[in-house]
Amino acid sequence: MENFKTKELMLLPRGIALTRSERMEMCRIIEAAVKQIYGVETFYHGIIEVDGVGVNFEYMSKAVNNRLLLKKIVFDERGEIVSGVDTKGKLFAFVKSNLNELFRPSGKYFKAVYGLLESSSRKGDAAEEAAFRFVEEMARKKGLQVHVLKPREIEDDVYGGIDGFFTYNDRNFTIQVKPLSENYPEPIQDYRRDPTHYLAYCSGFLGKMKTDYLVLYDKRKGICHLFRTSGIRVESSFLVIPKKNEVVS
């Protein structure tokens, strides 16, 4: 049996939890299908026509490693996807047998999938744009001129957790952007167990920090928080962040 910790799990409805290796397997299955259907190999931003329909591939690329999509497949409150999935095995079986139905424009579930990906992508883009501007402004206040760019390859974005990067002194520094949860009055707060740390509740799946910097975006307040990622602990539903990691102007 695989040895894993709770924080490594992707939690889904009906008691389903994917380990990191299972999540990566699901990523590879969906990525291979999307690439095969749309005929692209890398991170492509543009419209591709399939089945006589123009599809924004930037949205479709977000199907890989997408917890919201897997949640919808397991349990769809709107009833747009009826999968009958109630176990991990059934989830893998449903996805594998319905790849064209989910990701091809002629598929019966495509409209629901595309609508979810378009909506979540736009929300993510807004968070990233705000975060990138914040990082550039913080750098200017420190007398540095940097320009934050999106990752060049889909592998960086999906598997590396990299939302952006900037170059300084001939070195690339990577950034991950996480929207703060809107389900808590104060999604970032002092950690009661250790006053030298913050506790932060974020939206979406939380995985191991692989970037140099983390930006937490508070949509309700319209503000960002910038942290170095060294020493950040990732739990199943929140982050524990050393206060000394915060980058302030």
C-alpha positions in Angstrom: 0.0 0.0 0.0 1.3 3.5 -0.9 2.5 5.5 2.1 0.9 8.9 2.0 -0.1 11.7 4.3 -3.5 13.4 4.3 -2.0 16.6 2.9 -1.0 14.7 -0.3 -4.6 13.8 -1.1 -7.0 15.4 -3.5 -10.3 15.2 -1.7 -13.4 14.7 -3.9 -17.1 14.1 -3.1 -18.5 10.8 -2.0 -15.4 10.0 0.1 -13.1 9.7 -2.9 -9.5 10.8 -2.3 -6.7 10.6 -4.9 -3.1 10.1 -3.8 -0.4 12.2 -5.5 0.5 9.3 -7.8 -3.2 8.7 -8.7 -3.7 12.4 -9.4 -0.6 12.4 -11.7 -2.0 9.3 -13.5 -5.3 11.1 -14.0 -3.4 14.1 -15.3 -1.6 12.0 -17.9 -4.8 10.4 -19.1 -6.6 13.7 -19.6 -3.6 15.5 -21.0 -3.0 12.7 -23.6 -6.7 12.9 -24.7 -6.8 16.6 -25.0 -3.5 16.7 -27.0 -4.8 13.9 -29.3 -8.2 15.6 -29.9 -6.8 19.1 -30.5 -3.5 18.1 -32.2 -1.2 20.3 -30.1 1.8 19.3 -28.0 2.6 22.4 -25.9 1.0 25.2 -24.1 -1.0 26.8 -26.9 -3.1 30.0 -26.6 -5.5 30.2 -29.5 -8.6 28.9 -31.2 -8.6 25.4 -32.7 -11.4 24.1 -34.8 -12.6 20.6 -34.1 -15.9 19.0 -35.2 -16.7 22.4 -36.9 -16.5 24.2 -33.6 -13.9 26.8 -32.6 -12.5 26.0 -29.2 -10.2 28.1 -27.1 -7.4 25.6 -26.3 -6.2 27.7 -23.3 -9.4 26.7 -21.6 -9.1 23.1 -22.6 -5.6 22.8 -21.3 -7.0 23.7 -17.8 -8.8 20.3 -17.8 -5.5 18.7 -16.6 -5.1 18.6 -12.9 -8.4 20.3 -12.3 -10.1 19.4 -9.0 -13.3 21.3 -9.9 -13.7 19.1 -13.0 -13.2 15.9 -11.1 -15.6 17.1 -8.4 -18.2 17.7 -11.1 -17.7 14.3 -12.6 -18.2 12.6 -9.3 -21.2 14.7 -8.2 -22.7 17.4 -10.4 -25.4 19.4 -8.6 -26.7 20.6 -11.9 -27.1 17.1 -13.3 -25.2 18.0 -16.5 -22.8 15.1 -16.0 -24.4 11.9 -14.7 -21.6 9.4 -14.0 -22.7 7.1 -11.2 -19.2 7.4 -9.8 -18.9 6.6 -6.1 -15.5 5.0 -5.9 -12.0 5.8 -7.1 -12.0 2.9 -9.5 -15.3 4.0 -11.1 -13.9 7.5 -11.5 -10.9 6.3 -13.5 -13.2 4.0 -15.5 -15.7 6.7 -16.3 -13.0 9.2 -17.4 -11.2 6.6 -19.6 -14.4 5.5 -21.3 -15.8 9.0 -21.8 -12.7 11.0 -23.0 -14.4 12.1 -26.3 -17.7 12.7 -24.6 -16.0 15.0 -22.1 -13.4 16.8 -24.2 -14.5 16.7 -27.8 -17.0 19.4 -29.0 -19.4 16.7 -30.3 -19.4 15.0 -26.9 -22.5 14.9 -24.8 -20.7 16.3 -21.7 -18.5 18.8 -23.6 -20.7 21.9 -23.0 -20.7 21.3 -19.3 -17.0 20.7 -19.2 -16.1 23.7 -21.4 -18.4 26.0 -19.4 -16.7 25.0 -16.2 -13.2 25.4 -17.7 -14.0 28.8 -19.2 -15.4 30.1 -15.9 -12.6 28.9 -13.7 -10.0 30.0 -16.3 -11.3 33.6 -16.3 -11.3 33.7 -12.5 -7.7 32.3 -12.5 -6.6 34.8 -15.1 -7.9 37.7 -13.0 -6.1 36.4 -9.9 -2.8 35.9 -11.9 -3.0 39.4 -13.5 -3.5 41.0 -10.1 -0.6 38.9 -8.6 1.7 39.7 -11.5 1.1 43.4 -11.2 1.7 43.2 -7.4 5.0 41.4 -7.8 6.2 43.9 -10.4 5.1 46.8 -8.2 6.9 45.3 -5.2 10.0 44.9 -7.3 9.8 48.6 -8.4 9.6 49.7 -4.8 12.9 47.9 -4.2 14.5 49.5 -7.2 14.2 46.4 -9.4 12.7 46.2 -12.9 11.1 42.8 -13.6 8.4 41.6 -15.9 6.3 38.6 -14.8 5.5 36.2 -17.7 3.3 33.0 -17.9 5.0 29.7 -18.1 6.3 28.6 -21.6 5.2 25.0 -21.4 2.1 23.2 -20.2 4.3 20.9 -18.1 5.5 23.9 -16.1 1.9 25.1 -15.4 0.3 21.7 -14.7 3.0 19.6 -13.2 5.2 22.2 -11.8 2.5 24.4 -10.3 4.2 27.4 -11.9 1.8 30.3 -12.8 4.4 32.8 -13.7 8.1 33.6 -13.6 10.5 36.6 -13.9 14.2 36.9 -14.7 16.7 38.7 -12.5 20.5 38.6 -12.8 20.1 35.9 -15.4 18.1 33.6 -13.1 14.5 32.6 -13.4 12.3 33.0 -10.3 9.0 31.1 -10.3 5.6 32.1 -8.8 2.5 30.2 -7.8 -0.8 32.2 -7.4 -3.5 31.0 -5.0 -6.8 32.8 -4.5 -7.8 32.9 -0.9 -11.0 31.2 0.1 -14.1 33.3 0.2 -15.7 30.9 2.8 -13.9 32.5 5.7 -14.2 36.1 7.1 -10.4 36.2 7.5 -8.8 33.6 5.2 -5.3 34.6 6.3 -4.8 35.0 10.0 -2.4 34.4 12.9 -1.8 30.7 13.5 -3.0 30.0 17.1 -0.6 27.1 17.6 2.4 29.2 16.6 2.3 33.0 16.5 5.3 33.1 14.3 3.2 31.7 11.5 0.1 32.6 9.4 -2.7 30.2 8.6 -4.1 30.7 5.1 -7.2 29.1 3.6 -7.0 28.9 -0.2 -9.4 27.9 -3.0 -8.6 24.8 -5.0 -6.2 21.9 -4.6 -3.2 22.5 -2.4 0.0 20.6 -3.4 3.6 20.8 -2.5 5.2 24.2 -3.0 7.6 23.9 -6.0 8.1 27.6 -6.8 10.3 30.3 -5.4 7.4 32.6 -4.4 3.7 32.3 -3.5 1.2 35.1 -4.1 -2.1 34.8 -2.2 -4.9 36.9 -3.8 -7.8 38.2 -1.7 -10.5 38.9 -4.3 -12.9 40.5 -1.7 -10.3 43.0 -0.5 -8.5 43.4 -3.9 -5.1 42.8 -2.3 -2.2 40.4 -2.6 0.3 38.9 -0.2 3.7 37.8 -1.4 5.8 35.1 0.4 9.0 33.1 -0.2 7.9 29.5 -0.2 10.8 28.0 1.9 9.3 26.4 5.0 5.6 26.6 4.0 3.7 23.6 5.2 0.9 22.4 3.1 -2.1 20.8 4.8 -5.2 19.3 3.2 -7.2 22.5 3.4 -4.8 25.3 4.4 -1.2 26.6 4.4 1.0 27.3 7.4 3.3 30.1 6.4 6.3 31.5 8.4 5.6 35.2 8.9 9.3 35.9 8.2 8.6 34.7 4.6 6.4 37.6 3.8 7.9 40.1 1.3 7.0 43.7 2.2 7.9 47.0 0.6 
